[in-house]
């Protein structure tokens, strides 16, 4: 078959996009094992990204070490480590967790690349808004945990250091509690992104979310009561308000991007 140089024909950007769309369409008809292989590749690419980010974050391990130890001590308790390698492992864990947060936009891009074959052509073009919104929401959840949730919970735990009992948490337990809280809240803040896909595939609708709004508030406050060790309603409300706001945002997302019947000219 003659190539473009032989025929004098120059490939246009539209033809390039059409060719890439054909490849994506072929992927949408992959077998189960092929989907597993695709998932494996996306996970490997994500691990490569985290490994590359580790090179950057480990360079700043001392600054992060000093900042986090001061942050933990400010919120209550004197940090200790009981194993000879405890301090070194703490610096390694800091670098790895920081690298995972730094590489999160690339990881979200890999998530999009894996699920994109199930979308229509015009919907596959919103990759940048998806990656940006998912990254911003994840960062917002982590920031909420760092600035509000963790200090409130840790000061509550430290309030029991009375009558001669002193609180000396190990750096392993402290950091494990810290990063799991940040990761969990970051994932919880992805609610609008999750609702986008549920609404797109017709699993939920904005009417359903709005109709069950009062039940959602009840569930959110129950979750806040479980997550907040302090029994006072002020701290519970502080935990619940961001989730309520995200639920309202999710209603809007479901209204805008809910499943619609494709037109005849709109193919996969």
HUJO-V173569 format. One line per field, one symbol per residue. ss: DSSP state (H for helix, E for strand, C for the rest). psi: psi as a letter, one per 20 degrees, with the letter a starting at -180 (. if undefined). A space follows every 50 residues. Layout:
# HUJO-V173569
ss->???
psi->???
This chain:
# HUJO-V173569
ss->CCCHHHHCCCCCHHHHHHHHHHHHHHHCCCCHHHHHHHHHHHHHHHHHHH HHHHHHHHHCHHHHHHHHHHHHHHCCCCCECCCCCHHHHHHHHHHHHHHH HHCHHHHHHHHHHHHHHHCCHHHHHHHHHHHHHHHHHHHHHHHHHHHHHH HHHHHHHHCCCCCCCCCCCEHHHHHHHHHHHHHHHHHHCCHHHHHHHHHH CCCCCHHHHHHCHHHHHHHHHHHHHHHCCCCCHHHHHHHHHHHHHHHHHH HHHHHHHCCCCCCCCCCC
psi->pqahhhijpppqhhhghgghhhghhhhikqrghhghhgggghgghghggg ghhhhghhhkhgghggghhhgghhjpqpqrqiqhjggghghgggggghhg hhjhghghhhgghhihijrrghhiikgghggggggggghgghhggghggg hgghhghiijmrlipqomqqhggghggghhgghghghhijghgghghghg jjhqrhggghhkghhggggghgghhghohpiqighhhhhhghhgghgghh ghghghjrpqpqrhior.
